[in-house]
Amino acid sequence: MARVVVDVMLKPEILDPQGQAVANALPRLGVTDVSSVRIGRRIEIEFDGEPDLDRAREIADKLLANPVIEDYQVRVVAAAEVA
C-alpha cells in the first residue's frame, strides 16, 4: 500500500488567527524564542499499488485545499515515516 501526504497551509499573505493565538499563548508557557506560528493540515491518502501523485494533486486541488487562500505540497512517504 502506498501513502501520499498532502500538507495544506494558508498562503503567507493570508492572516492566520489560529497561529497568532498559539504564538500569543507561548510566552505564558515560558516560551519566548518563537516569533511566528502558522497552523495547517496534514492529509494522508492511501493508494492500492503505486502512489499516483498526479491523482493526489488533483484531489488536493479540487477537494482538500482552497487554492485561492491555501498552498499545498504532495509527497510520497515510506511506511516508517508515518506517525
N, C-alpha and C positions, 0 to 999 in steps of 0.2 A: 504494500500500500504506500502511495506517495503522498506526502503532505506539503502543501503550499501555504505560506503565511502571508497575509496581507496586513500591512501596518498602515493605518489611516490616521493622519494628523491634520489639524487645521492649518491652512496656509499661514505663513509667517505674518502677513499683513492683517489677518483676522484676529480680533481680540479673543483671548481665552479666559473667560471669567473663572472657570473651574481651576485652571492652572494658577491664576492670580490668587485665588482663595487659599490654595495649598501653599504657595510661596509666602503669603502673608501670615500663615499659621506656623511656619517653620521656626521663626525666632522664639515663639512660645515654648517650643520643644528644645531650645538651646542650639538650634542650627542657624548659624549666622553667615555661613560662607556660600549660600546658594543665591544666585542673582535672578534666576528665572526658572519657571516650571511650565511645561506645556503638557496637556493631557491628550491622549489619543486612544485608539482602539487597536487590538490585535485580533485578527480573524484567522482561524485555521481551517483549511479546506483539504479534505482527503479525497484523492482520486484513486479509482481502481486502476492498477497498472502504472504506466509512466505519468508523471505530472504534466499537465497541459498548461504551460504558462500563458499562452495566448488566451485560452478559455478563462483562466483565473483573472487575467487583466480585464477581460470583457465583463466578468461577474463583478469585479471591483468597480469598474467604471459605471456600470448600469444599475447596480444594486447596493453595494457596500459603502460607497463613498459619494459625496456630493461634489463633483469636480469644480463647481463654482467656488466653494469655500474650503475644500479639503484636497490635500495631496495624498497619494498612496504609493507604497512600494510593494512589489510582489517578489517573493523569493521561495526557493525550494529549501526545505530543511531536512536534515537527516534525523532519524528516529532519536538519536542521542541528544539532539538539540531541543527537543520538545519538552517544555517544562510543565 
